[in-house]
Amino acid sequence: MYTRIKGTIDIFPKEKRLYQFVGNVGRRVAAIYGFKEMSTPIIEHTELFQRSVGDDSDIVSKEMYSFKDLGGSMTCLRPENTAGVVRAVVNEQSAAHMPQRYFYSGPMFRYERPQRGRQRQFEQLGIESFGESDPSSDVEVIDCANMFLNQLSITNDKYTLKINSLGDLESRSKYLNQLELYYKDRRESLSKDSQDRLDRGSILRILDSKDVKDKAISKDAPKLFDYLNSESLDRFNKVLNGLDKFELKYQLDHNLVRGLDYYNHTIFEMVVGDETTTSSAPPLAILGGGRYDGLANKFGYKSQKSAALPSIGWACGVERILMFMDQQLLKPETKPIVVCTFESNESIVQLARDIARTLRHQGYAVIVSDLNLSTSKQIRNANQRYEPEVVIVVGGEEALTNSVQIKHMATESKHTVRIEKITDHLTQLNIQTIDPINNI
C-alpha cells in the first residue's frame, strides 16, 4: 500500500472548507485594498531564489527542493512566492505601469522537519505592492494584514505586531561592521551554525538564530536602530506615526531581521502566543513581510523614473493560521450576510460598501454584490452563489429614508430597517458574528 510522502497531508472536504474560508477571506480583504489576484508557476529556476532569498539562507542551503531537469537546467519547487511575483512583473515589463497590487495563494515547498503547522508542502497566501515608496504605503499594507487577521477572528489582543527597520544600504553597512566585531569577540560561544555564518559573512542571520546560546548572545548585540541614518530614521518614524494614527499597537523588535536577503527598511511579523497577548498558544509567527525595493533590479528591472522598484508585501502560512484558530476554538461562520444593490448610482454603491465595512468591523462575514439586477434577481443570485443567512438590499425608496430592506432567508421575512438599526435587527434575528464556537 502506498502512503503519502512525509511532510505532506491529504485534505478532505471538512478541512478543505477551512482552507477555502481562509483563502476567501484573504481574497476579499485584498480586494478591499485594491489587490488583484495572480498566479505564478510552482516550478522556477533555482537561481531565482539563490539571487533573491540568498545562497546562505536556510531556505536555499537546507530546505529547497532543487533538481536538474531533463534539459539540464537547475529547477526547483518554489519555497516562497515573492520572488516569482517580482520575476513575473519584470518579465512582462508591466513594471512600467505603476503602481500595481497583487494577491496570490498556492502551495509552496520546503524540506523541513515536519511538525504541526510546518509541512514540506504548505499553502501560502500573500500580497505584493509595487511602485509605492511613501511610508504611508507600509502602514496600509500592515493595516491590510491586520484586517485579514481580524476577519478570521484573530483580533488585535490575540497577536503582537513586531516591527523593525533594516534601513538603507548605507545604514546597514555601518551596522554590519559593528555587529561583526561584536560576534567575533564571542565566536567560541556561538553555535556551530552561527560560527559558519560569521565565517561566510552572513552576520544578520545570527540574529535570526533559534539556538538558545545564540539568542542569549544576540540579546546584548548592537541594535540596527542605533545606526539608521537620518533618512532611514525619518522614514521609519513616519511608519510608526502612521500606525499610531490607525491605533495599531506594535512592539519594536530590534533583533527582527527575517530570514530573507531581499528586505530593506520596514519589516514586520504578527506573532501569536507571546507574553503580550491573551493567547495561551506557544509563540508562533503567523504572518510576516516587509519592504524589498531592490529585488526587481536583481531580475533585470530598469527604469528611467527610479533606480529601484519600490516594493512591499506580506505572506502567511494557511496551516499555521488554521492551527491557531483550532487552538482558540475560532470556527468560521460559513453563511455570510450579502449586501447588494440593484442601482448603478455611485453614491448607492458606496453606501452599500460603507454598510458592509461597518458590519465587517463588527465581526460579521459580509459579501458585497453590486450586480445591476432587480431586487428579486439580486436576492436569488445571492442565495445561489453564497447561501447567505441574510440579504441586505440597498437602494430604491428605502434609500430616501436612510433605510434598507433586510430579508432573512430561512424565514423569508422582509423588514425595512434604518441604517443605524441594522446591527440591532441582525441581533434580533440571531445572526452570528465570526466568533469562537460558531458551527462550521
N, C-alpha and C positions, 0 to 999 in steps of 0.2 A: 504493500500500500504506500502510495506517495503522500508525503506530508509537505506542508508549506515550508518555504525557506526560512531559516532562523532570522528573526528580526522583522518579519512581515506578519500581517494579520489579515484574516478574512472578515469582511464587514457585511453582516447580514442586515435585512431590512430595518429592524428596530434601531440598530446602531447607525445605519446609513442615514436614517431620518435626522439623527442628531448632527451628523456631518453636514447634511444638506441645510439644516437650520442655521448652523454657524456660517456656512458659506453664503446663504441668502441674506443673513444679517449683514455680513461683510459687503455684499453687493449693494444692498440698499443704502447703507451708510456711505459707502464710496460714491454712489450716485448722487447722494445729497451734497457731497463736497465736490462734485464735478468730475469724478474719475470715471473713465470708460474702460470696459473690460477688454483685455487682450490675452493672447496665449503665445508661448514660445515652445520650441521643441524640447522634449525630455532629454535628448542627446545633444551634446555640444562638443566642440573641440576642447581637449584637455587644457590647452594653452590659455583659453579664455579665462579659466579660473586661476591658473598659475599667475597670470598678469594682474588679475583683479583682487582676488582673495589673498594671494600671497603664497609663494613657494613654502615658506616656513610655517604657515598656519597649520593647525591640527587638521582642518578640513582637507587641505591639499596633501599634506605629508602623511596623514594617517587614515583618513576617512573616505577618500574619494574612490568611487568605482570607475577606474580608468583602465582602458584596454586598447590594443591595436586592432583596428577593424580589418576587414578582408582587403581593403585597399591600401593598407599600411599606414593609415592615419591614426594618431592617438586621439581617442574619443572617450567621453565619459558620460555617465548619468549625472544630470545636474544636481549638485549638492545644495544649491540655493538659486534664486531666480533674478536677483537684481542685475547680475552681470548679463544674463540673457536678454533682459528687457532693454538694457542700455545698448547691447550689441544690435538688437533689432532696430532701435531708434536710429543708430548711426548708419546701419546698413541701408535702411530705406531713405536716408537723407531727410527724414522728417524733422531732424533737429533744426532745420532752417525755419520751421514754422512753430514758434514757441509763443506762450507756454503750452505744455501738454501734460495730461494727467492720466495715469493708467492704473487699473486694478487687475490683479491676476490671482488665480488659485490653481493648485495642482500638486501632483506628487513630486517629492524630492528624495534624494538617496544619499545616505552616509553610512559608512561601515563603522558603526559604534557598538559598544556593548549594549545589547538590548535590555531595556528595563521599562517599567511603566511610564508612559509619556515620552519615551525616546526609542523609536523604532528605526530600522535601517531604511525602510520606505515609510515616509510620513507625508501628511498633507499640510501644505502651507498656503496661506493667502497673504496678500500684502498690497501696498500701493506705492507708486513711484511718481514723483512730480518733477518735471523738467522745465527749466527756463525761468525760475523764480528765485531770486537771490536775496530778497529782503528778509530780515529776521522774522517779520510777521508770517511768512510762509512756513517757517519752522514751527511757530506757535499753532498755525492752522492744522498742520499735519499731526501734531501731538493732540490737538483738540479732536480731530477725526478719530484717532486711536482711542481716546477717552470715550467718545460717544459709542464706538463699536463695542467696547467692553461693557459700558453701561447698558446697551441694548441686550446684552447677554446676561443681565442682572449681576455682572461683576462690577459693583458700584465702587465709588472712589474710596470708601472705607475698607474695601477688601484688597486693594493693591496699593503699592507705593510707586510713584513716578520718580525714578532715579535719573539724574541728568548730569552731564558734564560737557566741557568744551575741549576739543583737541587743538583748537586754534588753527592758524595758518601754518605754512611750511616754515616760516622764519621762527615762529614761537616754538614749534615742535623741535626744530633743530637745536635750539638753545637748551631746551628741556632735556632732550635725549643725552646731550653731553653730560649734564649733571647727574642724570639717572644712571648712566653707565658707570660713572665714578662711584656712585653710591653702592651699586650692586657688586662692582669689582672688589670693593673693600670687604664685602660679606660673601664672596664667592663660595667659600668652602661650606657655608651654612645653607646654601641653596640646594634644591633638589637637583638630581642629575639632569632632568629635562630642562630646568631653568639655567643650569650651567651651560648646557649646549646652546640654549637660546642666546645667552650672553656671548658665547664664542662666535656665534653667527651674526651678532649684531641685531637680533630680534628683541630689543630691550623692552618694548612696550608689552610684549607677550608675557613677560614675567609678572607684570601687574595683573594679568588675566589668569594666572595660575590658580588651580584649585587645591594645590598642595598646602597642607597646614603650615609647614615651616615657611614656605614662600609667602603665604598670606601674612604671617606674623612679621616677617622682614619688611614686606611691602607697606605695612601699616604706617611705618615711620619714614617711608621714602619721600623724596621731594614731590611736591604737588605741581602738576602741569599748570594749574590755575595761576600759580605764582609767576609763571614765565610767559603768560599771554602778553603780547604786545598791545598797545593802546587800541589798535583797530579791532583785534580779536576780542579784547575785553569789552569794548563798547558794544560790539555785536552781540556777545553773549548776555550782557546786561539787558539789552533790548528784548532778547528772547525771554529772559526771566521776568521782566516787567510785563510782557505780553501775557505770560502765564498767570501772573498776579491779577491782571485785569479780567481774565476769564475765570478767576477763582479756582484755578487748577493747582492744587498743592503739589509740591515737589520736594525732593531731597537731593542736595548736592552730593555727588559721589565722585571724589577726585581720583579714585582708583578705577573708575569705569572707563574702559578703553574699547570694549567689544573685540571679538576675535578676528576681525577682517581688516585688511590693509587699506581699503579704499576710503575710509572715513576721514572727514575734517570738520572743524567747527562743532556744531551741536551733535551730540549722541545721547541716546536715552534708552531706558528699559522700564518696563512695567512689571513689577515683582510682587507675587503673592506670597503670603506666609512668613514675612519678616516681622520684626518686633513692632513695627508701626501700624500694622493692620489688625483687623478684627478676625482674620482667618487663623484657623488652627493648623493649616497645612504647612508642610516644610517649605522653606524658601525656594521659589521657582520663578524664573523669568518666563513670562507667558507671551511677551511681545517686546520687540526692540527695533531700533532703527537709528537713523541719523543722516547727516549731510555728506555727500560724496562728490564734490564739484569737479574733481579731476579725473574721474573714472572714464568718462566718454573719450577724453583725449588719448588714453591708452589704447582705445579701439579705433583711432583714426579720425576723431571728431575735429573739424576745423571750422572756424567762423571768423568773419571779419568784425563781428559785433563784440565778441568777448573771447578772452584767452581760454576759458574753461566753460563747460556747460553746467550751469547751476542745477543741482540735483539733490533731492532728499526723499526719503521714504521710510516705510516700516514693514515688518512682516511678523507673522505669528504662526506657531505650530498648532494645527487644529486639535491634535491629540492631547496636547498639554492643556488647551482651553477646556476640552471635554472632561479631562481628568479632574481639573479643579472644579468644574461645575458639578461633577458627580460627588466629589468630596463635600461640597457645600449644599448638596441637595437642590441645586439650581436646575430645574427642569423647564424646557421651553414650552410655552403655550403654542400649540400648532394652529389654532384657529384665530386669525387676526381680525382686526377691525379694518374695513375698507372705506376710505373717504373718497367719494367720487363726485364729479361734476359733469353735467351734460351741456355746459356752456363753454364756448371758446374765449369768453371775455377774460382778459388778462387779470383783472382785479379779482374775479371769482376764482380763477385757477390759483392765484396767490393766496386767497383766503383759505382754500382747501388745503394748501400746503402748510399754511400757518397753523390751522387746526390740527393737522397731522403731527406737526413738530411739537406742539404743546402736549398732545396726548402721548407721544413717544417719550418725552421728558418726564411724563408722569408714570412711565413704565408699561404702557400699552404697546402691543405689537400692531403696527399700523402700516397699511399699504395705500398709496395714492394712485387712483385710476382717473386719468383725465381724458378718456376717450370721448369723442364728440358723438355720444349716443343719447337716446331718450332715457328718461328715468328708469322705465321698466327694463329696457335693454341693458342699461348700466348695472342694475341690480342682478339681472340674470347672468350677465357676463362675469360679474364679481363672484357670484355664487359658484359658477362653473370652474373658474380659474383658481380661486383662493379658499373656497368653503369657509367664509367668514362667519363669525358669530353675529356681527352687526355690520350694517352698511349705513354710512352717513352720507346723505346727498346734500351737496352744497349748491345753491343757485335757485333760480325761479322766484316765485313770490315770497318764499321764506327769507330770501336774502334781503328783501326790502325791510324786514322787521328784525334784522340781525339774528335770524334763526336758521336752523337746518332741519331736515327730515331724517329721523332715525328709524331704521327698520331692523327689528330683532328677528333673525332668520328662523330660529327654532319655533317661535310662536306666530310669526308673520305679522306681529303687531307693528303699527306705524305711529310715530308721535312727532309733533312739531315742537322743537326744543330750542330755547335761546342759547346762543353760543356759549355764554358764560356758565350755563347749567348743564353742558354736555357731560362733564365728569360725574355730576350728581345723578344724572339719568343712567349712565353706564353702571354706577354703583347699585342703583335700584334694580337694574337688570341682572346684577351679579356677574358682570363681565370682569374677568380676572386680568390683572396685570401680569407681566412676566416676572414671577417671584418664586421663592422656594416652595416646593411641594405641589406645584401645578402638575396636573396629569399631562403625559406626553400624548 
